[in-house]
Amino acid sequence: MKTQLYFLKCISIICLSLFISFFNCSSDVEFQTEEMEPLTDVLTLELSFGDEKTIDKDEFLLASPRFVRVDGKNNIYVEDEKHIKVYDPNGRPLDMIGRSGYGPGEFGSPGLVFYYNISPKGYISEYHNGNYINIFNPVRKWVKTFSFKLSAFSEKYKNDNGYTGISLRNFFALEEEHFIYEITGNIDDRKTGDYTIERNVVFAGPDTVLTIVTFKDPGVFRGGGTGSVSYFSWGMLSDESIIYTNSDLENVISETEAEYTLKIFSTQTFETKEITHKYLPERITKEDVDDMTKVWKERWERETRQVVKDVRKESYETVKGIVESFDYHPSIDLLRTDGRYVFVFRRKRNENDEILCDIFDAYKGKYLTSVYFPWRLHFIKNGYAYRTFTPKDGFPVIEKYKIAPAVYGK
């Protein structure tokens, strides 16, 4: 029974972290207030492809696309049917990478979700099951396959940081032997009942391992009197620098003034720069607290098994207590990057339910403008936004939108 209760509490802590994460990867400093009127109507649809009207090769028809990526030549990579289907900039079939299986260059079992990234140099990295990694070179030829958990790097990193367990959350192959890992490490103390999760972004080369940032898993309240809810987001710039922000870098100064900070880490010089941007904070109301804890309360109240019911009640009371201690809504949702430009998607919406986004030139350390987008852009590359879309009574397609030059300060 004790083991069961302990397991349920650990699951509750993990769910709590995910909940709050949802609510929520020498310095040059730029301060800018939100006095500019945000731009609107900045997306123009230029291309839609993937259905029978646009594709004449059956194997390149889209069935259930999930992720879109784009390389430096504007070729479009789509995860679909356990492959990465590659199309040219005009949506014409070009290549196919990977398949189901457990050999070199294969992406695991048919029902297993896989993820992938493309580095600025064009290296393609696929990873699945929080463990297995495939690397392909810029001409899409397989280079290597390895197990993250069985690697000497993984074992040493776990031991050096005192983690009970470790798993892979994100991965970039900058080149064949230079990597960026996002690692989740947990510290599980059964004697005290403490369960801590940390997220680390790590640069790893043949002779260098350097932790860029370590952040307590979203859901851990850090205090400080501002009531900030935890979040963490990061991305990669065209020079392979890592840009990141988190709730520890958000500071509410007064009822009418707050600021968030973006940090930029160079993988070439290992130096860090900063951009700080001011915004208007928004208080959390009692109605917000009730809304944010509603699901947790319902899960507790409808449970019939007394042991589980007690655990869910404790989880609900923990969530409510934490949320009630917050004074203000968090400012940032996530980051996206496009070359040297950073898109900071906020948690603020207008009357049309469009999402506010702040745009920065990371190389100049300069705020450019703010925009209301109709949705959180899935992927941005060379001035274009891409997304998967399934029309009513239609088949899924990839849509490519031109972003107005004014968004980039042009």
MARSERO-421905 format. One record per residue: x, y, z of N, C-alpha, C in turn; residue in three letters. Coordinates in steps of 0.05 Angstrom, whole numbers, padded with zeros to 5 digits, always signed. Atoms other than C-alpha are relative to their C-alpha. Layout:
residues N
XYZXYZXYZala/...
end
This chain:
residues 410
+00017-00024+00000+00000+00000+00000+00017+00025+00000met/-00018-00023-00001+00057+00048+00017+00012+00005-00027lys/-00011-00003+00027+00088+00034-00051-00020+00012-00019thr/+00021-00011+00017+00022+00048-00085-00004+00029+00004gln/+00003-00028-00007+00013+00114-00048+00023+00017-00010leu/-00024-00014+00009+00084+00134-00064+00000+00005-00030tyr/+00002-00002+00029+00074+00119-00138-00020+00021-00008phe/+00021-00019+00007+00009+00158-00140+00009+00029+00005leu/-00010-00027-00006+00043+00218-00107+00020+00009-00020lys/-00020-00008+00021+00100+00217-00157-00014+00007-00026cys/+00015-00006+00025+00050+00214-00215-00014+00027+00003ile/+00014-00025-00005+00012+00272-00183+00020+00024-00003ser/-00020-00022+00002+00076+00314-00178+00007+00005-00029ile/-00006-00004+00028+00092+00301-00251-00023+00013-00015ile/+00023-00013+00012+00021+00319-00272-00003+00029+00008cys/+00001-00028-00010+00024+00381-00229+00020+00017-00016leu/-00020-00014+00015+00088+00401-00265-00010+00006-00028ser/+00010-00004+00027+00056+00391-00333-00023+00021+00000leu/+00022-00020-00001-00006+00431-00311+00011+00028+00001phe/-00009-00027-00004+00033+00491-00288+00017+00008-00024ile/-00014-00006+00024+00078+00486-00349-00019+00009-00022ser/+00019-00009+00019+00016+00491-00392-00010+00028+00006phe/+00010-00027-00008-00009+00551-00352+00022+00021-00005phe/-00021-00019+00003+00054+00583-00353+00000+00018-00025asn/-00032-00010+00002+00268+00527-00474+00006+00036-00015cys/-00001-00028+00008+00577+00799-00398-00025+00005-00015ser/+00026-00002+00010+00509+00827-00421-00004+00025-00016ser/+00009-00023+00015+00480+00872-00474-00030+00002+00005asp/+00028-00002-00010+00413+00897-00447-00015+00020-00016val/+00017-00018+00014+00357+00927-00487-00027+00002+00015glu/+00025-00005-00014+00297+00958-00450-00020+00012-00020phe/+00020-00011+00019+00233+00971-00490-00028-00005+00012gln/+00028+00003-00010+00162+00984-00466-00019-00006-00022thr/+00020+00007+00019+00099+00962-00500-00017+00024-00008glu/+00015-00024+00008+00080+01029-00530-00008-00002-00030glu/+00007+00003+00028+00078+01006-00603-00027-00015-00003met/+00025+00014+00007+00011+00985-00632+00008-00025-00015glu/-00008+00025+00014+00019+00911-00650-00011-00001-00028pro/+00008+00005+00027+00016+00893-00723-00021-00022-00001leu/+00019+00022+00004-00041+00849-00749-00001-00006-00030thr/+00003+00008+00028-00057+00813-00814+00026-00001-00015asp/-00027+00000+00011+00015+00797-00829+00007-00026-00014val/-00005+00025+00013+00008+00727-00858-00016-00002-00027leu/+00012+00004+00026-00006+00712-00932+00005-00028-00009thr/-00003+00028+00009-00019+00641-00955+00011-00001-00028leu/-00013+00002+00026+00028+00625-01013-00001-00029-00011glu/-00002+00027+00010+00027+00549-01017-00015-00019+00019leu/+00014+00021-00014-00016+00490-00996+00004-00026-00015ser/-00005+00025+00015+00004+00418-01013-00001-00024+00019phe/+00000+00025-00015+00001+00346-00992-00024-00018-00006gly/+00023+00016+00006-00067+00323-01018+00001-00010-00029asp/+00001+00012+00027-00088+00288-01083+00000+00022-00022glu/+00001-00021+00020-00097+00355-01118+00028+00011-00006lys/-00026-00012+00003-00024+00374-01108+00023-00020-00002thr/-00021+00020+00000+00015+00308-01103-00009-00023-00018ile/+00006+00021+00019+00018+00255-01158+00014-00027+00007asp/-00012+00025-00009+00060+00203-01121-00012-00008+00026lys/+00016+00009-00023+00020+00162-01072+00016+00000+00026asp/-00015+00002-00025+00077+00152-01022+00006+00028+00012glu/-00005-00027-00011+00083+00228-01014-00026+00014+00007phe/+00025-00011-00010+00009+00240-01000+00001+00001+00030leu/-00001-00002-00029-00001+00263-00929-00024-00014+00013leu/+00021+00015-00014-00041+00219-00881-00006+00012+00027ala/+00004-00012-00027-00030+00246-00811+00026+00015+00008ser/-00025-00015-00006+00027+00297-00812+00000+00013+00027pro/-00001-00011-00027+00051+00322-00744+00020+00023+00002arg/-00021-00021-00004+00116+00362-00748+00010+00009-00028phe/-00011-00012+00025+00144+00409-00802+00027+00013+00008val/-00026-00013-00003+00217+00430-00808+00009+00009-00028arg/-00009-00011+00025+00253+00469-00863+00030+00004+00001val/-00029-00003+00000+00327+00468-00883+00008+00027-00012asp/-00011-00025+00009+00372+00524-00906-00007+00006-00030gly/+00007-00003+00028+00351+00512-00979-00030+00002-00004lys/+00029-00002+00000+00277+00519-00960-00014-00026-00008asn/+00013+00026+00003+00264+00445-00971-00017-00006+00025asn/+00019+00004-00022+00205+00423-00928-00001-00029+00009ile/-00001+00026-00011+00209+00363-00882-00025-00005+00017tyr/+00026+00005-00014+00144+00331-00856+00001-00028+00012val/+00002+00026-00013+00137+00275-00805-00028-00012-00006glu/+00026+00012+00008+00083+00228-00833+00004-00029-00005asp/+00000+00029+00005+00070+00153-00833+00027-00013+00005glu/-00026+00011-00009+00135+00137-00796+00023+00006-00019lys/-00021-00009+00017+00176+00173-00848+00004+00030+00004his/-00003-00029+00004+00205+00243-00857-00002+00003-00030ile/+00005-00004+00028+00176+00262-00925+00012+00028-00007lys/-00013-00025+00007+00217+00316-00960-00011+00011-00026val/+00011-00014+00024+00189+00367-01010+00018+00024-00006tyr/-00015-00024+00007+00222+00423-01048-00016+00025+00008asp/+00013-00024-00009+00204+00496-01034-00028+00004-00012pro/+00026-00003+00013+00144+00490-01082-00018-00023+00007asn/+00018+00021-00009+00116+00428-01048+00002-00025-00018gly/-00003+00024+00017+00141+00377-01100+00016-00021+00015arg/-00015+00022-00014+00164+00308-01074+00029+00000-00007pro/-00029-00001+00004+00239+00305-01065+00014-00025+00011leu/-00015+00021-00012+00261+00250-01017-00016-00012+00023asp/+00013+00013-00023+00241+00202-00961+00022-00010+00019met/-00020+00008-00020+00280+00191-00896-00013-00019+00020ile/+00008+00017-00022+00272+00133-00847-00024-00017-00006gly/+00023+00017+00001+00219+00081-00835-00003-00014+00027arg/+00002+00015-00024+00193+00036-00780+00021-00022+00002ser/-00021+00021-00003+00244-00013-00751+00020+00008+00022gly/-00018-00004-00023+00301-00019-00702+00029+00000-00009tyr/-00027+00000+00010+00362-00016-00748+00010+00028-00004gly/-00011-00027+00006+00407+00042-00769-00018+00016-00017pro/+00017-00018+00016+00367+00101-00794-00029-00006+00001gly/+00028+00007-00002+00301+00071-00772-00011+00012+00026glu/+00013-00017-00020+00250+00104-00725-00017-00015+00020phe/+00014+00015-00021+00225+00049-00679-00025-00013-00010gly/+00025+00015+00006+00158+00013-00676-00020+00018-00014ser/+00019-00016+00016+00100+00036-00721-00016+00020+00017pro/+00016-00017-00016+00060+00065-00664+00014+00021+00017gly/-00016-00017-00017+00117+00103-00632+00005+00028-00013leu/-00004-00027+00010+00121+00179-00640+00030+00006-00001val/-00027-00009+00001+00188+00206-00663+00002+00030-00005phe/-00004-00028+00002+00217+00276-00664+00025+00005-00016tyr/-00024-00006+00016+00269+00311-00707+00005+00030-00001tyr/-00008-00027+00004+00307+00375-00717+00020+00002-00023asn/-00020-00006+00021+00351+00407-00771+00017+00022+00010ile/-00018-00020-00011+00412+00445-00749+00006+00021-00022ser/-00007-00021+00020+00436+00510-00783+00018-00010-00023pro/-00017+00011+00021+00488+00469-00821-00014-00022-00016lys/+00016+00019+00016+00434+00421-00846+00000-00028+00010gly/+00001+00027-00011+00446+00360-00802-00028-00006+00012tyr/+00027+00009-00009+00381+00322-00788+00004-00020+00023ile/-00001+00018-00023+00373+00290-00720-00028-00010+00007ser/+00026+00012-00008+00316+00242-00705+00004-00014+00027glu/-00002+00013-00025+00302+00216-00635-00027-00010+00009tyr/+00026+00012-00009+00249+00171-00604+00004-00016+00025his/+00001+00015-00025+00230+00136-00540+00018+00012+00022asn/-00017-00014-00019+00270+00188-00501+00028-00012+00002gly/-00025+00015-00002+00332+00149-00519+00015-00002-00027asn/-00014+00007+00024+00349+00128-00590+00002+00024-00019tyr/-00007-00023+00016+00382+00178-00637+00011-00009-00027ile/-00011+00003+00027+00394+00178-00713+00009+00027-00010asn/-00011-00024+00012+00437+00229-00748+00004-00004-00030ile/-00003+00000+00029+00434+00245-00822+00015+00025-00008phe/-00015-00023+00008+00481+00292-00859-00017+00019-00017asn/+00016-00020+00014+00459+00354-00899-00011-00010-00027pro/+00011+00011+00025+00448+00311-00962-00018-00024+00007val/+00020+00019-00010+00402+00266-00920+00009-00029-00001arg/-00011+00027-00002+00448+00206-00917+00005-00007+00030lys/-00003+00009-00028+00450+00166-00852+00030+00000+00008trp/-00027-00002-00011+00512+00179-00809+00004-00020+00023val/-00004+00017-00023+00502+00143-00743-00026-00003+00015lys/+00022+00005-00019+00453+00113-00693+00012-00007+00027thr/-00010+00008-00026+00464+00109-00618-00021+00003+00021phe/+00018-00002-00023+00429+00101-00552+00009+00021+00019ser/-00007-00021-00019+00428+00162-00508+00006-00012+00028phe/-00003+00011-00027+00418+00122-00444+00024-00018+00004lys/-00023+00018-00002+00474+00073-00459+00027+00014-00007leu/-00025-00014+00007+00524+00127-00479+00016+00007+00025ser/-00017-00008-00022+00583+00144-00435-00007+00028+00010ala/+00008-00028-00008+00560+00217-00436-00023-00001+00019phe/+00024+00000-00017+00492+00200-00407+00006-00010+00028ser/-00006+00011-00027+00519+00157-00350+00016+00020+00017glu/-00016-00019-00015+00571+00208-00331-00016+00025+00008lys/+00016-00023-00006+00522+00266-00334-00020-00006+00023tyr/+00019+00008-00021+00472+00229-00290+00015-00002+00027lys/-00015+00003-00025+00525+00212-00238+00011+00027+00010asn/-00012-00026-00008+00558+00281-00238-00021+00018+00012asp/+00021-00018-00010+00491+00314-00224-00018-00013+00021asn/+00015+00013-00022+00465+00263-00173-00028-00007-00008gly/+00026+00007+00009+00405+00243-00215-00006-00030+00005tyr/+00009+00028-00002+00365+00180-00200-00006-00011-00028thr/+00006+00008+00027+00342+00177-00272+00005+00023-00019gly/-00006-00020+00020+00355+00214-00337-00013-00008-00026ile/+00012+00006+00026+00319+00219-00404+00004+00023-00019ser/-00004-00020+00021+00325+00256-00470-00026+00014-00007leu/+00024-00016+00006+00276+00312-00483+00001+00013-00027arg/-00004-00013+00026+00305+00346-00544+00029-00004-00008asn/-00027+00005+00009+00366+00339-00588+00005+00013-00027phe/-00010-00011+00025+00404+00376-00643+00028-00011-00005phe/-00027+00006+00009+00464+00349-00681+00010+00025-00015ala/-00011-00024+00014+00503+00413-00698+00018-00010-00023leu/-00016+00014+00020+00553+00369-00735+00001-00029+00009glu/+00000+00029-00006+00571+00295-00731+00009-00005+00029glu/-00009+00005-00027+00605+00302-00663-00005+00023+00020glu/+00007-00022-00017+00577+00366-00634-00030+00002+00003his/+00028+00003-00005+00509+00362-00601-00011+00020+00020phe/+00015-00014-00021+00457+00401-00562-00021-00020+00011ile/+00020+00018-00013+00418+00358-00512-00018+00017+00018tyr/+00017-00008-00023+00358+00377-00471-00006-00025+00016glu/+00001+00024-00017+00359+00328-00413-00018+00006+00024ile/+00016+00000-00024+00308+00315-00359+00013-00018+00020thr/-00011+00016-00022+00339+00291-00294-00017+00002+00024gly/+00017+00000-00024+00301+00270-00232+00016-00010+00024asn/-00011+00008-00025+00322+00263-00160-00022-00010+00017ile/+00022+00014-00013+00278+00213-00124+00009-00010+00028asp/-00008+00007-00027+00287+00210-00048-00024-00013+00014asp/+00023+00014-00012+00240+00157-00020-00001+00003+00030arg/+00000-00003-00029+00261+00170+00051-00015+00025+00008lys/+00014-00025-00006+00236+00242+00050-00025+00004-00016thr/+00023-00004+00018+00185+00234-00006+00004+00023-00020gly/-00005-00022+00018+00218+00291-00044+00005-00011-00028asp/-00004+00008+00028+00215+00285-00120+00005+00025-00016tyr/-00008-00024+00014+00252+00338-00160+00007-00007-00028thr/-00006+00003+00028+00256+00345-00235+00014+00025-00010ile/-00015-00023+00011+00307+00389-00271+00002-00004-00030glu/-00004+00001+00029+00313+00407-00344+00027+00014-00006arg/-00027-00010+00006+00383+00419-00372+00003+00002-00030asn/-00008-00002+00028+00405+00445-00440+00031-00001+00001val/-00028+00007-00003+00475+00418-00452+00014+00001-00028val/-00017+00001+00024+00528+00431-00505+00021-00023+00004phe/-00018+00022-00003+00570+00368-00517+00016-00004-00026ala/-00018+00006+00022+00631+00359-00562+00019-00022+00009gly/-00019+00021-00007+00688+00309-00564+00016+00006+00025pro/-00017-00007-00022+00728+00347-00512-00014+00019+00020asp/+00014-00020-00017+00675+00393-00480-00028-00008+00006thr/+00028+00003-00009+00612+00384-00440-00006+00024+00017val/+00007-00025-00015+00579+00448-00416-00030+00003+00002leu/+00029-00005-00005+00511+00458-00384-00006+00030-00005thr/+00007-00028+00007+00481+00521-00415-00019+00011+00021ile/+00019-00008-00020+00423+00525-00366-00012-00024+00013val/+00015+00020-00015+00391+00483-00312-00024+00014+00013thr/+00024-00012-00009+00320+00497-00293-00018-00020+00015phe/+00019+00017-00014+00274+00467-00241-00024-00005-00018lys/+00023+00007+00018+00218+00430-00277-00023+00019+00005asp/+00024-00018-00003+00158+00476-00291-00019-00012+00020pro/+00017+00009-00022+00114+00472-00230+00013+00004+00027gly/-00014-00006-00025+00167+00486-00178-00001+00030+00005val/+00003-00029-00006+00151+00553-00145+00026+00009+00013phe/-00025-00010-00010+00214+00593-00134-00002+00023+00020arg/+00003-00022-00018+00185+00649-00092+00009+00026-00012gly/-00009-00026+00010+00213+00719-00098-00020+00022+00002gly/+00020-00021-00005+00148+00754-00082-00016+00008-00024gly/+00014-00009+00024+00125+00761-00154-00023-00019-00007thr/+00021+00019+00007+00081+00699-00158+00002-00010-00028gly/-00003+00009+00027+00109+00680-00226-00005-00030-00002ser/+00004+00028+00006+00085+00614-00254+00024-00010-00016val/-00024+00010+00013+00142+00570-00280-00005-00005-00030ser/-00001+00008+00028+00158+00563-00354+00029-00001-00009tyr/-00027+00002+00010+00219+00546-00395-00002-00005-00030phe/+00000+00004+00029+00231+00553-00470+00026+00009-00012ser/-00025-00007+00013+00291+00555-00516-00001-00006-00030trp/-00002+00004+00028+00311+00556-00589+00028+00004-00010gly/-00026-00003+00011+00370+00559-00636+00000+00021-00022met/-00004-00020+00020+00395+00617-00678+00017-00010-00023leu/-00014+00010+00023+00428+00612-00746+00030-00003+00004ser/-00028+00004-00006+00498+00618-00716+00004-00022+00021asp/+00000+00022-00020+00482+00558-00670+00000+00010+00029glu/+00004-00010-00028+00474+00603-00609-00027-00010+00010ser/+00025+00009-00013+00421+00580-00559-00012+00024+00014ile/+00014-00021-00013+00369+00631-00537-00021-00013+00018ile/+00019+00013-00018+00327+00615-00476-00012+00021+00019tyr/+00012-00016-00021+00281+00644-00423-00015-00018+00019thr/+00016+00016-00019+00245+00619-00361-00011+00020+00021asn/+00013-00017-00019+00204+00645-00304+00018+00012+00021ser/-00019-00013-00018+00265+00659-00261+00011+00026-00012asp/-00010-00024+00014+00282+00712-00313-00022+00020-00004leu/+00022-00018+00002+00215+00747-00305-00003+00015+00027glu/+00001-00015-00024+00207+00803-00255-00022+00021-00001asn/+00021-00020-00002+00145+00842-00235+00010+00022+00020val/-00010-00022-00016+00167+00910-00209-00022+00014+00015ile/+00023-00013-00012+00100+00942-00195-00025-00008-00015ser/+00025+00006+00014+00027+00940-00216+00000+00007-00029glu/+00000-00010+00027+00044+00975-00280+00027-00005-00015thr/-00027+00004+00013+00115+00951-00296+00011-00028+00007glu/-00013+00026-00003+00147+00883-00307+00020-00003-00023ala/-00019+00005+00022+00203+00855-00350+00007-00030-00001glu/-00010+00027+00004+00226+00789-00379+00027+00002-00014tyr/-00027+00000+00011+00297+00771-00400+00004-00025-00018thr/-00009+00021+00018+00322+00730-00459+00030-00002+00003leu/-00029+00004-00001+00391+00699-00453+00010-00014-00025lys/-00011+00011+00025+00434+00682-00513+00028-00011+00006ile/-00026+00013-00005+00491+00632-00505+00013-00008-00026phe/-00015+00006+00024+00544+00627-00559+00014-00027+00003ser/-00014+00026+00000+00566+00555-00575+00028+00003-00012thr/-00027-00004+00011+00628+00586-00607+00019+00012+00021gln/-00017-00014-00019+00654+00632-00552-00008-00007+00029thr/+00010+00007-00026+00613+00605-00493-00007+00024+00017phe/+00009-00024-00014+00593+00676-00475-00030+00003-00001glu/+00028-00004-00002+00524+00697-00454-00007+00030-00001thr/+00010-00027+00002+00487+00761-00473-00030+00000+00008lys/+00027-00002-00009+00419+00787-00451-00016+00021-00015glu/+00019-00021+00009+00358+00824-00478-00022+00001+00021ile/+00021-00003-00020+00309+00851-00427-00022+00018-00012thr/+00023-00014+00012+00239+00874-00448-00021+00005+00021his/+00021-00007-00020+00186+00910-00407-00027-00005-00011lys/+00028+00005+00007+00112+00893-00407-00018+00007+00023tyr/+00019-00007-00021+00049+00908-00369-00011-00026+00013leu/+00009+00025-00014+00034+00854-00316-00030-00002+00002pro/+00029+00005-00003-00035+00823-00309-00005-00017+00025glu/+00005+00014-00025-00061+00802-00241-00017-00025-00004arg/+00016+00024-00001-00090+00734-00227-00024+00005+00019ile/+00024-00004-00016-00162+00738-00201-00009-00026+00012thr/+00011+00024-00012-00202+00690-00158-00013-00017-00021lys/+00012+00015+00022-00240+00670-00221+00021-00016-00015glu/-00022+00014+00014-00174+00652-00254+00009-00024+00016asp/-00008+00022-00017-00155+00609-00194-00020-00023-00003val/+00021+00020+00002-00222+00572-00197+00002-00014-00027asp/-00001+00012+00027-00215+00561-00272+00024-00018-00003asp/-00025+00016+00003-00143+00536-00268+00000-00025+00017met/+00000+00023-00017-00159+00487-00213-00025-00017-00004thr/+00025+00014+00004-00226+00463-00239+00004-00029-00007lys/-00005+00028+00008-00200+00400-00272+00010-00017+00023val/-00011+00015-00023-00161+00380-00210-00022-00006+00021trp/+00022+00003-00019-00223+00390-00167-00019-00022-00010lys/+00018+00020+00011-00266+00349-00214+00011-00028+00002glu/-00013+00026-00002-00216+00292-00215-00002-00011+00028arg/+00002+00008-00028-00216+00290-00139-00029-00008+00007trp/+00028+00004-00009-00292+00294-00131-00013-00024-00014glu/+00013+00023+00013-00310+00240-00182+00014-00026+00006arg/-00014+00025-00006-00259+00189-00157-00015-00015+00022glu/+00015+00016-00019-00292+00131-00120+00019-00017+00017thr/-00019+00016-00016-00230+00092-00095+00012+00018+00021arg/-00007-00018-00022-00215+00122-00027+00029+00007+00000gln/-00029-00005-00001-00139+00114-00030+00008+00020-00022val/-00007-00018+00022-00135+00148-00098-00014+00027+00004val/+00015-00024-00006-00188+00199-00077+00016+00018+00018lys/-00016-00016-00019-00144+00221-00019+00024+00013-00013asp/-00024-00010+00014-00083+00229-00064-00009+00023-00018val/+00009-00021+00019-00123+00270-00115-00010+00025+00015arg/+00008-00023-00016-00152+00314-00060+00025+00015+00008lys/-00025-00012-00008-00081+00327-00036+00012+00015-00024glu/-00010-00013+00024-00060+00343-00108-00015+00026-00006ser/+00016-00023+00005-00118+00391-00117+00007+00023+00019tyr/-00006-00020-00020-00104+00427-00052+00028+00012-00004glu/-00027-00010+00006-00030+00432-00071+00000+00020-00023thr/+00002-00017+00023-00046+00461-00139-00014+00027+00007val/+00015-00025-00008-00097+00511-00110+00017+00018+00017lys/-00017-00015-00018-00049+00532-00056+00022+00015-00015gly/-00022-00012+00016+00007+00545-00106-00011+00023-00017ile/+00011-00021+00018-00038+00583-00155-00009+00024+00016val/+00009-00022-00017-00068+00625-00099+00023+00017+00009glu/-00023-00015-00009+00002+00646-00080+00012+00018-00023ser/-00010-00017+00023+00014+00676-00150-00015+00026-00001phe/+00012-00027+00003+00001+00750-00159-00007+00006-00029asp/+00003-00008+00027+00008+00755-00234+00002-00024-00019tyr/-00002+00020+00021-00001+00714-00297+00029+00001-00011his/-00026+00000+00013+00064+00692-00330-00003+00015-00027pro/+00000-00016+00024+00083+00733-00391+00003-00017-00025ser/-00008+00014+00024+00113+00683-00439-00011-00028-00002ile/+00009+00027+00006+00087+00620-00472+00023-00016-00011asp/-00023+00014+00012+00144+00598-00517+00015+00018-00019leu/-00017-00014+00019+00200+00620-00564-00001-00016-00027leu/-00007+00011+00027+00208+00609-00639+00022+00017-00011arg/-00022-00015+00012+00268+00629-00680-00001-00002-00030thr/-00003+00000+00029+00281+00647-00752+00026+00015-00007asp/-00026-00012+00005+00354+00658-00767+00010+00015+00024gly/-00009-00017-00022+00375+00717-00724-00023+00011+00016arg/+00024-00012-00012+00303+00735-00705-00013-00019+00020tyr/+00013+00015-00021+00266+00713-00643-00029+00009+00002val/+00028-00005-00003+00191+00707-00637-00008-00009+00028phe/+00008+00006-00028+00168+00710-00564-00030+00000+00002val/+00029+00002-00002+00097+00685-00560-00009+00004+00029phe/+00010-00008-00026+00061+00716-00502-00026-00015+00007arg/+00025+00012-00008+00001+00693-00462-00023+00020-00001arg/+00021-00021+00003-00038+00756-00480-00014-00003-00027lys/+00016+00001+00025-00094+00755-00532-00017+00025-00002arg/+00018-00023+00005-00136+00809-00564-00029-00009-00002asn/+00029+00006+00001-00211+00812-00574-00007-00020-00022glu/+00004+00020+00021-00204+00768-00636+00013-00027+00006asn/-00014+00025-00010-00168+00714-00595+00026-00005-00015asp/-00027+00002+00013-00103+00728-00633+00021+00002+00022glu/-00021+00002-00020-00038+00716-00596+00022+00021-00004ile/-00020-00020+00002+00011+00771-00580+00028-00012-00001leu/-00027+00010+00003+00083+00760-00602+00019+00023-00003cys/-00021-00021+00001+00144+00804-00590+00023-00010-00018asp/-00021+00008+00019+00198+00803-00645+00026+00015+00007ile/-00026-00011-00006+00272+00814-00632+00021-00007-00021phe/-00024+00006+00015+00336+00818-00672+00021-00008+00021asp/-00018+00010-00021+00380+00774-00628+00029+00010-00003ala/-00028-00008+00005+00446+00795-00661+00004+00029+00008tyr/-00003-00028-00009+00433+00869-00648-00010+00004+00028lys/+00011-00003-00027+00400+00856-00581-00022+00020+00000gly/+00020-00022+00003+00341+00898-00605-00028-00011-00003lys/+00028+00005+00004+00266+00895-00598-00009+00014-00025tyr/+00009-00011+00025+00233+00906-00666-00029+00009+00000leu/+00028-00007+00000+00158+00904-00659-00016-00022+00014thr/+00017+00021-00010+00099+00864-00633-00022-00005-00021ser/+00019+00010+00020+00048+00825-00674-00022-00016+00014val/+00021+00019-00007-00019+00792-00663-00003-00021-00022tyr/+00002+00022+00020-00017+00724-00698-00026-00015+00006phe/+00024+00016-00004-00080+00682-00709+00004-00026+00014pro/-00006+00024-00014-00045+00622-00680+00030+00000+00007trp/-00029+00003-00005+00022+00602-00649+00013-00013-00024arg/-00013+00010+00024+00066+00592-00709+00016-00025+00006leu/-00012+00026-00005+00088+00519-00713+00030+00001-00006his/-00028-00001+00008+00153+00532-00750+00004+00024-00018phe/-00006-00024+00016+00186+00594-00781+00028-00003-00012ile/-00026+00002+00014+00242+00596-00832+00001+00019-00023lys/-00005-00018+00022+00269+00650-00878-00024+00017-00008asn/+00022-00018+00005+00209+00695-00871-00026-00014-00007gly/+00025+00015+00005+00156+00640-00879-00008-00016+00025tyr/+00011+00016-00022+00111+00606-00828-00013-00025-00013ala/+00011+00025+00010+00090+00533-00837-00018-00013+00022tyr/+00017+00015-00019+00035+00491-00806-00014-00023-00014arg/+00017+00021+00010-00004+00427-00815-00029+00009+00003thr/+00027-00008-00001-00077+00437-00830-00018-00020-00014phe/+00019+00018+00012-00137+00392-00843-00027+00015-00003thr/+00026-00014+00004-00197+00427-00875-00024-00018+00005pro/+00024+00016-00004-00268+00405-00862-00005-00017-00025lys/+00006+00018+00023-00285+00344-00906+00023+00000-00020asp/-00023+00000+00018-00215+00347-00934+00023-00017+00011gly/-00024+00015-00008-00146+00315-00929+00021+00020+00011phe/-00020-00018-00012-00088+00343-00888+00019+00011-00021pro/-00019-00013+00018-00041+00392-00922+00021+00015+00017val/-00019-00018-00012+00020+00434-00906-00006+00028-00012ile/+00004-00027+00009+00008+00509-00910+00025+00016+00005glu/-00024-00018-00001+00064+00559-00924-00010+00029-00003lys/+00008-00028+00000+00052+00632-00906+00023+00019-00001tyr/-00019-00022+00000+00093+00693-00924-00005+00018+00023lys/+00003-00018-00022+00106+00736-00863+00008+00028-00010ile/-00005-00027+00010+00102+00811-00878+00028+00010+00010ala/-00027-00010-00007+00172+00844-00879-00001+00019+00024pro/+00001-00018-00023+00148+00895-00827+00004-00014+00027ala/-00005+00016-00025+00150+00839-00775+00029-00001+00007val/-00029+00001-00004+00225+00837-00785+00013+00028+00001tyr/-00010-00027-00001+00231+00912-00781+00010+00011-00026gly/-00009-00008+00027+00240+00920-00856-00021+00017-00014lys/
end
